Amino acid sequence: MSDYKGKIVVITGAANGIGKELASRFAAQGAKLSLADIDSENLGKLEKELKGKGAEVMSVVLDVSDFNAMENFAKKTFEKFGSVDYLFNNAGVIAAGTIWELPLSDWEWVFGVNVMGVVHGIKTFVPQMLKQDKESCVINTASLAGMVVGENLPVYVSSKFAALSLTEVFDLQLQDSGSKVRAFAICPGIVQTDLKNCKRHRPAGLTNDNDAYYKTADYKAKETTLQESFNSGITVEKAVDTILEGIEKGTFYIMTHPEYNPLISLRVMGILKGTRPVKFQK
Ligand SMILES: NC(=O)c1ccc[n+]([C@@H]2O[C@H](COP(=O)([O-])OP(=O)(O)OC[C@H]3O[C@@H](n4cnc5c(N)ncnc54)[C@H](O)[C@@H]3O)[C@@H](O)[C@H]2O)c1
């Protein structure tokens, strides 16, 4: 791992999974951390644990889909630390189902976090990062599901295509501006994290448990497939090893599962040939 001593690292979705592992690695290297998550309990536990090990940490409980909350998070971060070296727009949620049956609240929830959460991170932190005039990084978490399509996850897949493409355009604009900020897109395959339990923090206003579709065999089968898919995931430690190595090497598309690269080629070939989409299969 590079020397992160004294670097200021911001992570959304820091209380569990990939974000938590990133926070622990950076803290162990002497970085200063500004952490945010909707999961107040686990965020509080992490802050306590890292402070107990001597790290300088601040944390804010928020919903990344709330622009004002993100603006306040950015303000507090710059007030405390003065600048930002690494911004991880990492918070994410997932939902399975059939596109013409799912309640619209699934779209609002997942896009609010996976797309607008990233947009809010960029809009609230990047203007000041540009003014810092020092090398710094914005690392957005997309997914392998932002590169190849799976028939089980219409909302998630389309949110991750949006997160990836917005990160690509973002990097082009950073290049054009000649700034010292650069962007990265993390594109993990399946990782064993808490993502399978993400509904537990779904905002009440966007929860629709009584929707008739959730009671159907189709929904239950798709949800079971989603839950079971996590069993085949790599460990969070391995994923974070690859993520940190990718950032250190300056790799824009950080892929944790290169064995799926042929599927990406298949998708591109299909686009060029004009064939119908092919199923995501191992
Ligand atoms: N686990 C995988 O297989 C996998 C694969 C590809 C991409 N990803 C992406 O990696 C990122 C991290 O996910 P993870 O796998 O570590 O899952 P995770 O559930 O363990 O961690 C995600 C964190 O985001 C937080 N979060 C959820 N909604 C939020 C909101 N509205 N505001 C603030 N925080 C919120 C959760 O509380 C949680 O702490 C996500 O963007 C996810 O889509 C995960």
The ligand as an SDF file (V2000), in Angstrom:
LIG
                    3D

 44 48  0  0  0  0  0  0  0  0999 V2000
  -21.0510   -6.6560   -3.0830 N   0  0  0  0  0  0  0  0  0  0  0  0
  -21.0460   -6.7810   -4.4000 C   0  0  0  0  0  0  0  0  0  0  0  0
  -21.1540   -7.9060   -4.9390 O   0  0  0  0  0  0  0  0  0  0  0  0
  -20.8970   -5.5760   -5.2810 C   0  0  0  0  0  0  0  0  0  0  0  0
  -20.6320   -5.7590   -6.6350 C   0  0  0  0  0  0  0  0  0  0  0  0
  -20.5140   -4.6570   -7.4510 C   0  0  0  0  0  0  0  0  0  0  0  0
  -20.6480   -3.3870   -6.9370 C   0  0  0  0  0  0  0  0  0  0  0  0
  -20.9040   -3.2270   -5.6120 N   0  0  0  0  0  0  0  0  0  0  0  0
  -21.0480   -1.8560   -5.1010 C   0  0  0  0  0  0  0  0  0  0  0  0
  -20.1250   -1.6250   -4.0590 O   0  0  0  0  0  0  0  0  0  0  0  0
  -20.6060   -0.5490   -3.2440 C   0  0  0  0  0  0  0  0  0  0  0  0
  -20.4730   -0.9460   -1.7910 C   0  0  0  0  0  0  0  0  0  0  0  0
  -21.3940   -1.9860   -1.5280 O   0  0  0  0  0  0  0  0  0  0  0  0
  -21.0600   -3.2490   -0.6120 P   0  0  0  0  0  0  0  0  0  0  0  0
  -21.0730   -4.4210   -1.4860 O   0  0  0  0  0  0  0  0  0  0  0  0
  -19.8920   -2.9700    0.2440 O   0  0  0  0  0  0  0  0  0  0  0  0
  -22.4180   -3.3330    0.2320 O   0  0  0  0  0  0  0  0  0  0  0  0
  -22.7210   -3.0190    1.7610 P   0  0  0  0  0  0  0  0  0  0  0  0
  -24.1890   -3.0870    1.9040 O   0  0  0  0  0  0  0  0  0  0  0  0
  -21.9060   -3.9220    2.6290 O   0  0  0  0  0  0  0  0  0  0  0  0
  -22.2080   -1.5230    1.9220 O   0  0  0  0  0  0  0  0  0  0  0  0
  -22.9280   -0.4470    1.3410 C   0  0  0  0  0  0  0  0  0  0  0  0
  -23.0580    0.6500    2.3790 C   0  0  0  0  0  0  0  0  0  0  0  0
  -23.8530    1.7110    1.8290 O   0  0  0  0  0  0  0  0  0  0  0  0
  -24.7150    2.1690    2.8660 C   0  0  0  0  0  0  0  0  0  0  0  0
  -25.8810    2.8410    2.2830 N   0  0  0  0  0  0  0  0  0  0  0  0
  -26.9440    2.2740    1.6590 C   0  0  0  0  0  0  0  0  0  0  0  0
  -27.8300    3.2140    1.3180 N   0  0  0  0  0  0  0  0  0  0  0  0
  -27.3050    4.4040    1.7140 C   0  0  0  0  0  0  0  0  0  0  0  0
  -27.7570    5.7320    1.6310 C   0  0  0  0  0  0  0  0  0  0  0  0
  -28.9400    6.0350    1.0660 N   0  0  0  0  0  0  0  0  0  0  0  0
  -26.9820    6.7050    2.1530 N   0  0  0  0  0  0  0  0  0  0  0  0
  -25.8060    6.4120    2.7500 C   0  0  0  0  0  0  0  0  0  0  0  0
  -25.3290    5.1540    2.8650 N   0  0  0  0  0  0  0  0  0  0  0  0
  -26.0730    4.1750    2.3500 C   0  0  0  0  0  0  0  0  0  0  0  0
  -25.1060    0.9100    3.6190 C   0  0  0  0  0  0  0  0  0  0  0  0
  -25.6290    1.1890    4.9070 O   0  0  0  0  0  0  0  0  0  0  0  0
  -23.7770    0.1750    3.6370 C   0  0  0  0  0  0  0  0  0  0  0  0
  -23.0170    0.5080    4.7830 O   0  0  0  0  0  0  0  0  0  0  0  0
  -22.0410   -0.3020   -3.7050 C   0  0  0  0  0  0  0  0  0  0  0  0
  -22.0720    0.8180   -4.5560 O   0  0  0  0  0  0  0  0  0  0  0  0
  -22.3880   -1.5550   -4.4810 C   0  0  0  0  0  0  0  0  0  0  0  0
  -23.3930   -1.3540   -5.4330 O   0  0  0  0  0  0  0  0  0  0  0  0
  -21.0140   -4.2900   -4.7690 C   0  0  0  0  0  0  0  0  0  0  0  0
  1  2  1  0
  2  3  2  0
  2  4  1  0
  4  5  1  0
  4 44  2  0
  5  6  2  0
  6  7  1  0
  7  8  2  0
  8  9  1  0
  8 44  1  0
  9 10  1  0
  9 42  1  0
 10 11  1  0
 11 12  1  0
 11 40  1  0
 12 13  1  0
 13 14  1  0
 14 15  2  0
 14 16  1  0
 14 17  1  0
 17 18  1  0
 18 19  2  0
 18 20  1  0
 18 21  1  0
 21 22  1  0
 22 23  1  0
 23 24  1  0
 23 38  1  0
 24 25  1  0
 25 26  1  0
 25 36  1  0
 26 27  1  0
 26 35  1  0
 27 28  2  0
 28 29  1  0
 29 30  1  0
 29 35  2  0
 30 31  1  0
 30 32  2  0
 32 33  1  0
 33 34  2  0
 34 35  1  0
 36 37  1  0
 36 38  1  0
 38 39  1  0
 40 41  1  0
 40 42  1  0
 42 43  1  0
M  CHG  2   8   1  16  -1
M  END
$$$$
